[in-house]
Amino acid sequence: MTTSSTSSAHASGTFRIGGDLEVNRLGYGTMQLTGPGVWGPPKDHDEAIRVLKRAVELGVNFFDTADSYGPYVAEELLKEALHPYGDDVVIATKAGLTRTGPNEWPPVGRPEYLRQEAEMSLRRLGLERIDLFQLHRIDPQVPLEDQVGELKKLQDEGKIRHIGLSEVTVDEVQAAQQIATIVSVQNLYNLQKRDAEELLDWSTEQGIAFIPWFPLATGGLTGSDSPLSELAERKDATPAQIALAWLLKRSPVMLPIPGTSSVDHLEDNLRGAEIELTDDEFAELSKLGS
């Protein structure tokens, strides 16, 4: 359901994750719904619920979360706000990072732990099957075949539909593909931070979804001193909208997931789906990257 008077995620176009899960390309990431340091409950619980409900109203049907956000808080908020989910709502979650305190994220990829967290995510989200289950990090202490192999077992059991990876290289994805079908990758990527360019180009060639986290550089691209301010003014847009428009134009497999704890910021971000950059504007912006 969308409102005709407000911009919606529908304008971002669609992508089929794994060839069968069609989503609007501009999604929503839940990490910022939690407390400081991605630890504990939100400062304003009711506003967090409003954000999630408003996102669906505006056409967002791809939600990215993780067991470690809170921990557990973001998944619980999703269920509270949106369950029972609409037929077109796709929820992607992750496991493989544990939490020992605010801003602390030790990786744990032991098969029994990944299975436990998948089972717990199913319960927290109120799902019988998770559409996209991502290995949050490859644990260097555990063989890759044990980590991805356990996700493949969960897939074979019907508990997860598709498998994704996070913070990986092309070589790591190719190694994982020898064990299971990988349909998505999620790496740090935005207009200013483009270390994952090789992975993005490869994913584009392969038709694998690329989910950039920190797509707005956690506000680094959106302030009054943003390097995008001049172009934003010319386009009657905000720097955040320009940054998202650049991502959407960069590759057809790009699925940005800007997160926010504010309905106003959510609505502002979604208007980025309607910004059309010319090739010259795109090239001008691309020069800002590292």
C-alpha positions as CSV (number, residue, x, y, z in Angstrom):
1,M,0.0,0.0,0.0
2,T,1.4,3.4,-1.0
3,T,0.2,7.0,-1.0
4,S,0.1,8.8,-4.2
5,S,1.1,12.1,-2.6
6,T,4.4,10.8,-1.2
7,S,7.4,9.3,-2.9
8,S,7.7,5.6,-2.5
9,A,10.2,2.8,-2.8
10,H,8.4,1.6,-6.0
11,A,10.3,4.3,-7.9
12,S,13.6,2.6,-7.3
13,G,12.7,-0.3,-9.6
14,T,12.8,-4.0,-8.7
15,F,15.3,-6.8,-8.4
16,R,14.8,-10.6,-8.0
17,I,17.0,-11.9,-5.2
18,G,17.9,-15.5,-6.1
19,G,15.8,-15.1,-9.2
20,D,12.5,-15.5,-7.3
21,L,12.3,-13.0,-4.5
22,E,11.2,-9.7,-6.2
23,V,11.8,-6.6,-4.0
24,N,11.8,-2.9,-4.5
25,R,15.5,-2.0,-4.7
26,L,15.4,0.7,-2.0
27,G,15.0,-1.2,1.2
28,Y,15.4,-0.5,4.9
29,G,18.1,-1.5,7.4
30,T,17.1,-1.9,11.0
31,M,20.4,-1.4,12.8
32,Q,19.7,2.2,13.8
33,L,16.5,1.2,15.6
34,T,18.5,0.0,18.5
35,G,20.2,1.8,21.3
36,P,23.7,3.5,21.4
37,G,26.4,1.2,20.1
38,V,23.7,-1.0,18.5
39,W,23.0,-2.2,22.1
40,G,19.7,-2.3,23.9
41,P,16.3,-1.0,23.0
42,P,15.5,2.1,21.0
43,K,15.3,5.5,22.6
44,D,11.8,5.9,21.4
45,H,10.0,2.5,21.0
46,D,6.8,3.9,19.6
47,E,8.7,5.9,16.9
48,A,10.6,2.8,15.9
49,I,7.3,1.0,15.3
50,R,6.0,3.9,13.4
51,V,9.1,3.9,11.2
52,L,8.6,0.2,10.2
53,K,4.9,0.6,9.5
54,R,5.5,3.8,7.5
55,A,8.2,2.0,5.5
56,V,5.7,-0.6,4.3
57,E,3.1,2.0,3.5
58,L,5.7,3.7,1.3
59,G,6.5,0.6,-0.7
60,V,9.5,-0.8,1.2
61,N,9.3,-4.6,1.1
62,F,12.9,-5.5,1.7
63,F,14.0,-5.3,5.4
64,D,17.6,-6.1,6.5
65,T,18.2,-7.1,10.1
66,A,20.4,-9.3,12.2
67,D,20.3,-11.3,15.5
68,S,23.2,-9.1,16.7
69,Y,21.3,-5.8,16.4
70,G,20.4,-5.1,20.0
71,P,21.1,-8.0,20.3
72,Y,17.7,-9.4,19.2
73,V,16.0,-6.0,19.6
74,A,15.7,-5.3,15.8
75,E,14.1,-8.6,15.0
76,E,11.6,-8.3,17.8
77,L,10.6,-4.8,16.6
78,L,10.1,-6.1,13.1
79,K,7.7,-8.8,14.4
80,E,5.9,-6.4,16.7
81,A,5.4,-3.8,13.9
82,L,4.8,-5.9,10.8
83,H,3.7,-9.5,11.7
84,P,1.8,-11.0,10.0
85,Y,3.9,-9.9,7.1
86,G,2.4,-9.1,3.7
87,D,3.0,-11.6,0.9
88,D,5.6,-9.3,-0.7
89,V,7.6,-8.4,2.4
90,V,11.1,-10.0,2.4
91,I,13.1,-10.1,5.6
92,A,16.8,-10.8,5.5
93,T,18.6,-11.5,8.7
94,K,22.1,-12.5,9.7
95,A,24.1,-14.5,12.2
96,G,27.8,-15.0,12.9
97,L,28.6,-12.0,15.1
98,T,28.1,-12.2,18.8
99,R,27.8,-9.2,21.2
100,T,29.9,-8.7,24.3
101,G,28.9,-5.1,24.8
102,P,28.2,-1.8,22.9
103,N,30.1,-1.6,19.6
104,E,31.7,-5.0,20.2
105,W,31.2,-7.7,17.5
106,P,33.3,-10.9,17.9
107,P,32.7,-13.4,15.1
108,V,31.5,-16.9,15.9
109,G,30.9,-19.3,13.0
110,R,30.6,-22.6,14.7
111,P,27.9,-24.6,13.0
112,E,26.0,-25.3,16.2
113,Y,25.9,-21.6,16.9
114,L,24.7,-20.6,13.5
115,R,22.0,-23.2,13.7
116,Q,20.9,-22.0,17.1
117,E,20.7,-18.4,15.9
118,A,18.7,-19.4,12.8
119,E,16.2,-21.2,14.9
120,M,16.0,-18.3,17.3
121,S,15.6,-15.8,14.5
122,L,12.7,-17.9,13.1
123,R,11.0,-17.7,16.5
124,R,11.7,-14.0,17.1
125,L,10.5,-13.0,13.6
126,G,7.5,-15.3,13.7
127,L,8.5,-17.0,10.5
128,E,8.5,-20.6,9.3
129,R,11.2,-19.9,6.8
130,I,13.7,-17.0,6.5
131,D,13.8,-15.6,3.0
132,L,17.5,-14.6,3.1
133,F,19.9,-15.7,5.8
134,Q,23.3,-14.2,5.7
135,L,26.6,-15.2,7.3
136,H,27.4,-11.9,9.1
137,R,31.1,-12.6,9.0
138,I,33.3,-15.5,8.0
139,D,34.9,-16.7,11.2
140,P,38.6,-17.3,10.5
141,Q,38.7,-19.9,13.3
142,V,36.2,-22.2,11.6
143,P,36.5,-23.8,8.1
144,L,34.4,-22.1,5.5
145,E,32.8,-25.3,4.5
146,D,31.5,-25.9,8.0
147,Q,29.9,-22.4,8.2
148,V,28.3,-22.3,4.8
149,G,27.7,-26.0,4.9
150,E,25.5,-25.6,8.0
151,L,23.5,-22.9,6.2
152,K,23.1,-25.3,3.3
153,K,21.7,-27.9,5.7
154,L,19.2,-25.4,7.1
155,Q,18.2,-24.5,3.5
156,D,17.7,-28.2,2.7
157,E,15.5,-28.5,5.8
158,G,13.3,-25.7,4.5
159,K,14.2,-23.3,7.3
160,I,15.9,-20.7,5.1
161,R,15.2,-19.9,1.5
162,H,18.4,-18.3,0.2
163,I,21.9,-17.8,1.5
164,G,24.0,-14.6,1.5
165,L,27.4,-13.4,2.8
166,S,28.6,-10.2,4.4
167,E,32.0,-8.5,4.2
168,V,33.6,-10.8,1.7
169,T,36.0,-10.8,-1.3
170,V,35.3,-12.2,-4.7
171,D,37.5,-15.2,-3.9
172,E,35.6,-15.9,-0.7
173,V,32.2,-15.8,-2.5
174,Q,33.5,-18.1,-5.2
175,A,34.8,-20.6,-2.5
176,A,31.4,-20.5,-0.8
177,Q,29.7,-21.1,-4.1
178,Q,31.4,-24.5,-4.2
179,I,29.3,-25.4,-1.1
180,A,26.0,-23.6,-1.6
181,T,24.3,-21.2,-4.0
182,I,25.1,-17.6,-2.8
183,V,22.5,-15.0,-3.9
184,S,23.6,-11.9,-2.1
185,V,26.6,-10.1,-0.7
186,Q,26.6,-7.3,1.9
187,N,29.7,-5.1,2.2
188,L,30.5,-1.6,3.4
189,Y,29.9,0.7,0.3
190,N,28.9,4.2,-0.3
191,L,29.8,7.1,-2.6
192,Q,32.9,8.0,-0.5
193,K,34.0,4.5,0.5
194,R,34.3,2.1,-2.4
195,D,36.8,-0.6,-1.4
196,A,34.2,-3.2,-2.5
197,E,34.2,-2.0,-6.1
198,E,35.6,-5.2,-7.5
199,L,33.0,-7.3,-5.6
200,L,30.3,-5.0,-6.9
201,D,31.4,-5.3,-10.5
202,W,31.6,-9.1,-10.2
203,S,28.2,-9.3,-8.5
204,T,26.7,-7.2,-11.3
205,E,28.1,-9.6,-13.9
206,Q,26.8,-12.6,-11.9
207,G,23.4,-11.1,-11.1
208,I,24.0,-11.4,-7.4
209,A,22.3,-8.9,-5.1
210,F,24.8,-6.3,-3.6
211,I,23.5,-4.8,-0.4
212,P,25.6,-1.8,0.7
213,W,25.7,-1.2,4.4
214,F,26.3,2.4,5.6
215,P,25.0,3.6,2.3
216,L,24.9,7.2,3.6
217,A,28.3,6.9,5.5
218,T,26.3,7.1,8.7
219,G,25.5,10.7,8.0
220,G,28.8,11.6,6.5
221,L,27.2,12.4,3.2
222,T,24.1,14.1,4.5
223,G,25.2,17.1,6.6
224,S,25.2,20.8,5.7
225,D,28.9,20.5,4.7
226,S,28.2,17.5,2.5
227,P,30.2,17.4,-0.8
228,L,26.8,16.6,-2.4
229,S,25.2,19.9,-1.3
230,E,25.8,21.8,-4.5
231,L,24.3,19.1,-6.8
232,A,21.5,18.5,-4.3
233,E,20.5,22.2,-4.5
234,R,20.5,22.1,-8.3
235,K,18.3,19.0,-8.3
236,D,16.0,20.4,-5.5
237,A,17.0,17.4,-3.4
238,T,18.8,16.6,-0.2
239,P,22.4,15.2,-0.1
240,A,21.0,11.9,1.3
241,Q,18.7,11.6,-1.7
242,I,21.6,12.3,-4.1
243,A,23.7,9.7,-2.4
244,L,21.0,7.0,-2.7
245,A,20.2,8.0,-6.3
246,W,23.9,7.5,-7.1
247,L,23.9,4.0,-5.6
248,L,20.8,3.0,-7.5
249,K,22.3,4.2,-10.8
250,R,25.7,2.5,-10.0
251,S,24.4,-1.0,-10.6
252,P,21.1,-2.8,-11.3
253,V,21.9,-5.3,-8.5
254,M,22.4,-2.6,-5.9
255,L,19.9,-2.8,-3.0
256,P,20.6,0.2,-0.6
257,I,19.2,-0.2,2.9
258,P,19.4,3.2,4.5
259,G,18.4,3.0,8.2
260,T,16.9,5.6,10.4
261,S,14.9,5.9,13.7
262,S,12.8,8.8,12.4
263,V,9.8,8.8,10.2
264,D,10.8,12.2,8.7
265,H,14.2,10.9,7.7
266,L,12.7,7.7,6.3
267,E,10.4,9.7,4.0
268,D,13.3,11.9,3.0
269,N,15.4,8.9,2.1
270,L,12.7,7.3,0.0
271,R,12.4,10.4,-2.2
272,G,15.9,9.4,-3.4
273,A,14.3,6.7,-5.4
274,E,12.8,9.4,-7.7
275,I,15.9,11.4,-8.3
276,E,17.3,10.8,-11.8
277,L,20.9,11.6,-12.3
278,T,22.3,12.3,-15.8
279,D,25.4,10.5,-16.9
280,D,27.4,13.7,-16.4
281,E,26.1,14.1,-12.9
282,F,26.8,10.5,-12.1
283,A,30.4,10.9,-13.3
284,E,30.8,14.1,-11.3
285,L,29.7,12.4,-8.1
286,S,31.9,9.3,-8.8
287,K,35.0,11.5,-8.6
288,L,34.3,11.9,-4.9
289,G,35.0,8.3,-4.1
290,S,38.1,6.7,-2.7
